[in-house]
Amino acid sequence: MKKVFIAVALAAATVFAFGTLASADTSPKEATLEQHFYAHAHTNFGGFASIDLQEPVNPADVVVDVASGATHLGGEDPSFATVNFAGYVDEDTIRVRVIGWHANTVTGKAEFRYYSDKDVDIAVSVHGRTTAAAPTPANCRVSQAILEDRPDGGNHGIWAIDQLTRTTTICEGTSGQYHATVKDTGTFNPIEGALSPNAGVTIAGSVGTPAPNGTVTGGFTSDFTASPLFVTYDASSRTGTFTGSTPTTGSWVGGFFSDDAGADLNDDWSWTYKTCSEQWVDAFPSDGTLPADGDITGAPCPS
């Protein structure tokens, strides 16, 4: 009986001791915003790919970094390939774009290329912001959309295909009076054989080298009226991914409200297109028609 009592007492002491340790180990830990992982994805025609995050995030709270997660991307010139963060699809998914410089075996020159329709490995790092993002004012609404394979019209017809991220901020001033700011960032691919957007010359690369792609930035504002306090505001038709030419830029802001009036572009619209060798500015009031506005003709990159 004495041995049994001692054994029971020791067992009870052991349970008590480890119970105390277990309680310390399982106490709630501070939440972390960190995510670090590799993802396998497949790019579309424009070099874009979507990647699922390990945990959903609030974009205002985090910074996302992406990079090549392998020794090569698609088997082409790995040392010159870059992966760019291209925004959020939703709180669970990000978009990236893979671009790089491909060596032309005929000319020996480097050519700007998207990694289209390829399997790629991407390194993703998510971490909290060191400085909190400025909050959106209560009288404003912000939304973002992806515009894929969007035909771009110059002064002589369609001349390029764009891949854009469009951010729309709409704020209410006095009751029912709204001001929208629309910003575009992205890239464009000139269409060889089409007419250049300003002078109307045929877009063509040099021998053995296609016309180089480039970047585009710009946007516009709009002032209009609608029901006060955003009661008829609905961003669902202007959020997500859109392929092709619709919704049009002229009708973009009007799609946020069911009863808007006057949601047209103000006379401040402007987009700037740049390649490694050329630039064209399409802006009010010249419409990109002046010699000083430049042009995109497919001139090759400087050697």
C-alpha positions in Angstrom: 0.0 0.0 0.0 2.8 2.4 0.8 4.5 1.8 -2.5 1.2 2.3 -4.3 0.6 5.6 -2.4 4.1 6.9 -3.3 3.6 6.0 -7.0 0.3 7.8 -7.1 1.7 10.8 -5.4 4.6 11.0 -7.9 2.2 10.6 -10.8 0.1 13.5 -9.5 3.2 15.7 -9.1 4.3 14.9 -12.6 0.9 15.7 -14.1 0.8 19.0 -12.1 4.3 20.0 -13.2 3.8 19.2 -16.9 0.4 20.7 -16.8 1.9 24.0 -15.7 4.5 23.9 -18.6 1.8 23.0 -21.1 -0.2 25.9 -20.1 2.7 28.2 -20.7 3.5 26.7 -24.1 -0.1 26.9 -25.4 -0.8 30.5 -24.3 -1.9 32.7 -27.1 0.9 34.1 -29.2 1.0 37.4 -30.9 -0.4 37.3 -34.5 2.1 37.7 -37.3 1.8 39.1 -40.8 4.8 37.2 -42.1 4.5 34.8 -45.0 7.5 33.3 -46.9 7.0 30.6 -49.4 7.6 29.4 -53.0 4.8 29.1 -55.4 4.4 27.4 -58.8 2.4 29.3 -61.4 1.6 29.5 -65.1 1.8 32.9 -66.9 -0.7 34.1 -69.5 0.0 35.9 -72.8 1.0 39.1 -71.0 3.3 37.4 -68.5 0.8 37.7 -65.7 0.2 34.9 -63.1 -2.0 34.6 -60.0 -0.6 33.2 -56.7 -2.6 32.2 -53.7 -1.3 33.5 -50.4 -1.0 31.2 -47.4 -3.2 33.4 -45.3 -5.6 36.3 -46.3 -4.2 39.8 -45.8 -5.3 43.4 -45.6 -3.4 45.2 -48.3 -3.1 48.3 -46.1 -1.2 46.3 -43.5 1.4 44.5 -45.5 4.1 44.8 -48.2 4.6 42.0 -50.7 7.9 41.2 -52.3 8.3 38.7 -55.1 11.3 37.3 -56.9 12.4 34.3 -59.1 12.1 31.2 -57.0 14.3 29.0 -59.2 17.6 29.1 -61.1 15.7 29.9 -64.3 12.3 31.1 -65.4 10.9 29.3 -68.3 14.4 28.4 -69.4 15.2 31.8 -70.8 18.0 34.1 -69.6 17.5 33.7 -65.8 20.0 36.3 -64.7 18.0 39.0 -66.5 14.5 37.8 -65.6 12.5 39.9 -63.1 9.3 39.2 -61.3 7.1 42.2 -60.5 4.2 42.5 -58.0 1.1 43.5 -60.0 -1.5 44.0 -57.3 -4.1 42.0 -55.5 -6.9 39.9 -57.0 -8.5 39.7 -53.6 -7.3 39.3 -50.0 -6.2 35.7 -50.6 -4.5 36.1 -54.0 -1.8 38.3 -55.6 -0.8 38.9 -59.2 2.7 39.0 -60.5 4.2 39.7 -63.9 7.4 38.0 -65.2 9.5 40.0 -67.7 13.1 39.9 -68.8 15.7 40.3 -71.5 16.0 37.5 -74.0 19.1 37.1 -76.1 18.4 37.2 -79.8 20.5 34.4 -81.4 20.5 36.2 -84.7 21.5 39.7 -83.8 23.2 38.9 -80.4 21.2 41.8 -78.8 19.1 41.7 -75.7 15.3 42.0 -76.3 12.6 42.9 -73.8 10.2 40.0 -73.4 7.3 38.9 -71.3 7.4 35.2 -70.1 4.1 34.3 -71.9 2.4 30.9 -71.3 5.2 29.4 -69.2 5.5 27.5 -65.9 7.4 29.6 -63.3 8.5 29.3 -59.7 8.1 32.4 -57.6 9.4 33.3 -54.2 6.9 35.3 -52.2 7.6 37.3 -49.1 4.8 39.1 -47.1 5.6 41.3 -44.1 4.0 44.0 -42.1 4.4 47.7 -43.0 6.8 49.6 -40.8 4.6 52.6 -41.2 0.8 52.3 -41.3 -0.8 53.2 -44.6 -2.8 56.4 -44.6 -6.5 55.5 -43.9 -9.0 56.2 -46.6 -11.2 59.1 -45.5 -14.7 58.2 -44.5 -16.1 60.3 -47.5 -14.0 58.4 -50.0 -14.1 55.0 -51.7 -11.1 53.2 -53.4 -11.2 50.3 -55.7 -8.8 48.5 -58.1 -9.2 46.6 -61.3 -6.9 44.7 -63.7 -7.3 45.5 -67.4 -5.9 42.7 -69.5 -5.2 42.6 -73.3 -6.8 46.0 -73.7 -6.6 47.5 -77.3 -5.1 51.0 -77.2 -6.4 53.4 -79.8 -4.1 56.1 -81.2 -4.8 58.8 -83.8 -4.8 56.2 -86.6 -6.5 53.2 -85.0 -5.5 50.5 -82.6 -1.7 50.4 -82.3 -0.9 48.5 -79.1 -2.3 46.0 -76.5 -2.1 47.2 -72.9 -1.9 45.4 -69.5 -3.0 47.8 -66.8 -3.8 48.1 -63.1 -6.5 50.8 -62.7 -7.0 52.4 -59.3 -10.2 54.6 -58.8 -10.6 56.9 -55.8 -14.0 58.6 -55.5 -14.6 61.3 -52.8 -17.8 63.2 -51.9 -17.4 66.9 -51.2 -20.6 68.7 -50.6 -23.7 66.6 -50.5 -24.1 64.6 -53.7 -21.1 66.2 -55.4 -18.3 63.7 -56.2 -14.8 63.9 -57.5 -13.1 60.8 -59.0 -9.4 60.2 -59.6 -8.4 57.3 -61.9 -4.8 56.2 -62.2 -3.4 53.6 -64.6 0.0 51.9 -64.5 1.1 49.0 -66.6 2.7 47.9 -69.9 2.0 47.9 -73.6 2.9 45.8 -76.6 3.1 47.6 -79.9 1.4 45.9 -82.8 3.8 45.4 -85.7 2.2 46.5 -89.0 -0.2 48.9 -87.2 0.1 52.7 -87.6 2.0 54.6 -85.0 -0.2 56.6 -82.6 1.0 60.1 -83.6 2.6 60.2 -87.1 0.8 57.2 -88.5 3.9 55.4 -89.8 4.0 51.7 -89.9 5.3 50.2 -86.6 8.1 47.8 -87.3 11.2 46.6 -85.4 14.7 46.3 -86.9 15.8 43.3 -88.9 15.5 40.2 -86.6 14.3 42.3 -83.7 10.6 42.9 -82.9 9.3 46.3 -81.8 10.2 46.7 -78.1 7.4 46.8 -75.5 7.1 49.6 -72.9 5.4 51.0 -69.9 2.4 53.3 -69.6 1.3 55.6 -66.7 -1.5 58.1 -66.6 -5.1 58.7 -65.8 -7.9 61.3 -65.5 -10.4 62.9 -63.1 -14.1 63.3 -63.2 -16.6 65.5 -61.4 -20.3 64.5 -61.2 -23.4 64.3 -59.1 -25.2 61.3 -57.6 -27.2 60.4 -54.5 -25.5 61.7 -51.3 -23.5 59.5 -48.9 -22.6 56.9 -51.5 -26.1 55.3 -51.2 -26.1 54.2 -54.9 -22.4 53.4 -55.0 -21.5 49.9 -56.2 -18.0 49.0 -57.2 -18.7 45.4 -58.1 -18.9 46.2 -61.9 -15.5 48.0 -61.7 -13.5 45.6 -59.5 -11.7 42.4 -60.6 -10.2 41.5 -64.0 -11.5 42.8 -67.4 -10.3 41.5 -70.7 -10.6 43.5 -73.9 -12.0 46.9 -74.5 -14.9 47.0 -72.1 -15.8 48.8 -69.9 -14.6 51.8 -71.9 -12.5 54.5 -70.2 -15.3 57.1 -71.1 -17.9 55.0 -69.2 -15.6 53.9 -66.4 -16.6 56.3 -63.6 -20.3 56.2 -64.4 -20.3 52.5 -63.6 -19.9 53.1 -59.9 -23.3 54.7 -59.4 -26.8 53.9 -60.6 -27.9 57.5 -60.7 -24.8 59.5 -61.7 -24.9 62.6 -63.9 -22.0 64.1 -65.7 -19.4 61.4 -65.0 -17.3 62.3 -68.0 -13.5 62.8 -68.2 -12.3 66.2 -67.1 -9.9 68.1 -69.4 -6.9 66.8 -67.5 -6.5 63.3 -69.0 -3.0 62.2 -69.8 -1.2 58.9 -70.5 2.6 58.6 -71.1 4.0 55.6 -73.1 7.7 54.8 -72.9 9.9 52.2 -74.5 13.7 51.9 -74.2 14.1 54.3 -77.1 10.8 56.3 -77.6 8.1 58.2 -75.8 4.6 59.3 -76.7 2.3 61.5 -74.5 -1.4 61.3 -75.2 -3.0 64.2 -73.3 -5.5 67.0 -73.4 -5.6 69.3 -75.3 -3.3 68.1 -78.1 -4.5 64.5 -78.2 -0.9 63.4 -78.8 -0.8 64.9 -82.3 2.0 67.5 -81.9 5.6 66.7 -82.9 6.6 67.5 -79.3 4.3 64.7 -78.1 6.6 62.1 -79.6 5.6 58.8 -81.1 6.0 55.0 -80.8 7.3 53.6 -84.1 9.1 50.4 -83.0 12.6 51.9 -82.9 15.0 49.3 -81.4 16.7 49.7 -78.0 20.1 51.5 -78.1 22.9 49.0 -78.4 
